[in-house]
Amino acid sequence: MAEVEEFDSQGWNQIHRAAHGGYILEVDFNLNENRDLLELETKDDKLMTPFLCAVDGNKMKAVKYLLESGARTDVINAQNHGAVEICALKIYIEMLKYLIEIDNPMIPVWKNLIRFFDSESEEEAEAAGKCLRVLTDRLENNKINPSWEQFYNNGGVNVIVRVARSSLSDEAKIPAFQTLLNLIERLEVQEQISSSGGIIAFITLLKSTNHYVIQLSAEILDSLATNQTYALQISQNNGIPALVKVLQDIHDYEVLIPAVHCLGNLAESETKIQAQVGTSHGCIPQLVVLFEEFHEHSFLVTLSNVVGKIANNDETNQNNFINAGIVPHIISLLNIRSSKDIQMSAVDTIYKLSIGNDSTQKAMVGENIHEHMLKMLRVTRIVVIQEKTALALWAISGSDFDIKRYIAEQIGAFLLVQFANALSSDKLHFMGSECLCILAQGPLNYQTEIAKSHGIPALLKLLSSSKVYIVLSVIRTLRFICLGVGYVPNRNNQNTLLRLGSIKNLMALMVLSEDETVQIEAAIALAAVSLGNQHVLDEIKKFPEFTYVRILKLMYSADPNVRLLAGLALATFAYNNLTEQKEIAEQGGVRFNSFRPFLHSETELFRCLGAFQVVVLARIIPDTEQALSSAAGIKLLIDLVQDSTDNEILALSCDCIARLSHTRAGIPSAFLSIDTVDHLCHLLLKNVEQVRGCAAIALGYLSFNHTGERQILNRCRANPYMMKILLHYTQRSKISPAMLEGWRHYRKVGLPPIDEDQQNLIGYNPPGNGPITPSDETNYSSNTSPVTQYLAGKESRLTNRTSRSGSKQHEEGTITGTLHTEASFKSSNLSLDLVDSLRSTSTDTKS
């Protein structure tokens, strides 16, 4: 029988040795001999009971046995350490988990562990931190550990903040920060960090000499920065300069990743903070430098993403990145074919650097970034990559029609049709339709190529889309596939649309759609499909639902855009068709009052299309003399050609002149009486291909008038390069044979030489490239009009009531003044010769 007094030289009794070693039978034997041994303390400097000895020896079975035997659990040793503290010092994680599991109120594991964590002793604080880090580790599915709540409820977050602010060594603080990162996704945890002064503490720790402490502090701030409130606190407490200093001083990419990422989250949280990040001294230049210093894929993805977040929709930041030389680095990322993540990150960054910023768009196109993106687009068949790349390409093309057309040409009609046919991708559907729409426009178009690539069936399928913006885009594209500059119809495409049943689809949209814009766009498309094609028009008339009354009602819509388009639909149906003009008049007709708001509008687009409409419909406008309404429209178009600074308006005005120049007798003479040739010849030398091309085609039609022929020849004789431009853009449209004969005569007689410094204006010269001139073998079809972004943009643009040149918003209301009398026209500076020529023509027509 063991005596209570029997201790070895180290002050331990047999039961202590047995408990520490996990010898349960021996422990049981000793307790059966003497129950007093259960709480016997050692005679050393620790004074531990058998229960504490079993804990100290990490003997789970012995601990369980002693607890079942009734051992006290709240005992402490001479160092004031109980079971929890002993486990923490020894890092006995499984023992701690067992003690948590039994949930003995006399062993409050979390409370004691966190109190131990708050110790001034580095050894104790660090040991407790290591245990807490493991106990709060995330689960296998990366979900937060349920134990976060116990840690939080026992004040663990406040303790970590105190540790961060304490004088403990940085090494001792590391487990505490790792523990916090396990739980920081919880909003309660974030709020407690903020309320206890943790944000300032972690910003201060960014100056630590311990790189790992800097990394963990940046990760904590990064997690907080996703919340706008905490992001604001970080920015207000000089967190941004501190993070930038980390980028400048640290050369370890693992440390830099959270610092860079935190700047991105700060920028993404609020526009004011985004501006602060971008303008923080040295931030943007240093981010660009990091592309040169590091090549680790994970870091490059983070860096590229953060550049996008800082640049997104912030013009100043976008410009600063371009000026700092970001583009070559983004191009390098595009060419890392071994990593799709890097390429996609680069594509996203390109989109965010360019969106809404003409300067950055031109800079990137100037460095041929689109060529690298086009290579990606051609080789991939992954829908997500196609979507992102296509949208980025569209973003860098900006609002410049020529660049949009160039990029659409480079993508190609075949691939764009594939976009339209893509399964379950609204973005590709819209992108395909928009790009095909661009290709179908302009003086030299790709209508035939689109048809040969089976683009028309693909577009017709999209008419059933549930997205209104896609349906609108497709309707417009179908319209432009059928009509060229000067309203020259493409008979083959019109007949294809008829054969494929598009009339029924468009009719259904015009009649059944709840959206007025869809209704009127469908009506315009029907007019385009049937213009100059009586067979198609007859098919339309077979539908009892078709009546001009529907369109005439939309002339009184509350939306001025719808009213404008309604006038365009009527003008297109009536164009060079007296029968339809008569039918429109019989079904209610139009009044000059309907067009007056557009003719007086401050929006150039309204004035341009309104002018075109009153000239076409002049015969059936009963409340104004035909000659006067025509003169008003013609004068407005020439004013726009002369004064507008908007390239799209210039191109559309030239297109309208081309359309009207082959309508009825007297119109070309009216144009020629007010110096139209001079204005159009001036536009031949403009550095915008769509303007040059439309001006050339308009001159081509005016050349059939003897006066026009003479004026054009005289201008071209003075500057022979104009004729070179004219012949290039009219190679697929009409030009007077008499004028060509006259030009051949001039060439025999002799012409002044073309200036060697003359800029190449034949074809489109993309920034950063040499001139691109379509070859004679290129298969172009009939010409189509350069529609403006007002009429062929996204759905959101349909309600935009301002002109592209910055004119004021169109206001509803009564327009003062009248255009009913000849005197009012004279006061508007209309030429009497212009009115007289139109009046005489009108008389001849009536006779």
Buried (B, 14 or more C-beta within 10 A) or exposed (E): EBEEEEBEEEBBBBBBBBBBBBBBEBBBBBBEBBEEBBEBBBBBEBBBBBBBBBBBBBBBEBBBBBBEBEBEBEBBBEBEBBBBBBBBBBBBBEBBBBBBEEEBEEBBBBBBBBBBBBBEEBEBBBBBBBBBBBBBBBEEEEEBBEBBBBBBEBBBBBBBBBBBBBEBEBEBBBBBBBBBBBBBBBEEBBBBBBEBBBBBBBBBBBEBEBBBBBBBBBBBBBBBBBBEEBBBBBBEBBBBBBBBBBBEEBEEBEBBBBBBBBBBBBBBBBEEBBBBBBBBEEBBBBBBBBBEEBEEBBBBBBBBBBBBBBBBEBBBBBBBBBBBEBBEBBBBBBEBEEBBBBBBBBBBBBBBBBBBBEBBBBBBBEBBBBBBBBBBBEEBEEBEBBBBBBBBBBBBBBBBBBBBBBBBBBBBBEBBBBBBBBEEBBBBBBBBBBBBBBBBBBBBBBBBBBBBBBBBBBBBEBBEBEEBBBBBBBBBBBBBBBBBBBBBBBBBBBBBBBEBEBBEBBBBBBBEBEBBBBBBBBBBBBBBBBBBBEEBBEBBEEBEEBBBEBBBBBBEBEBBBBBBBBBBBBBBBBBBBEEBBBBBBEEBBBEBBBBBBBBBBBBBBBBBBBBBBBBBBBBBBEEBBBBBBBBBBBBBBBBBBBEBEBBBBBBBBBBBBBBBBBBBBBBBBBBBBBBBBEBBBBBBBBEBBBBBBBBBBBBBBBBBBBEBBBBBBEBBBEBBBBBBBBBBBBBBBBBBEEBBEBBEEBEEEEBEEEEEEEEEBBBBBBBBBEEBEBEEEEEBBBBBBBBBBBBBBBBEBBEBBBBBBEBEEBEEEEBEEEBBEBEBBEEBEBBEEBBBBBBBBBEEEEE
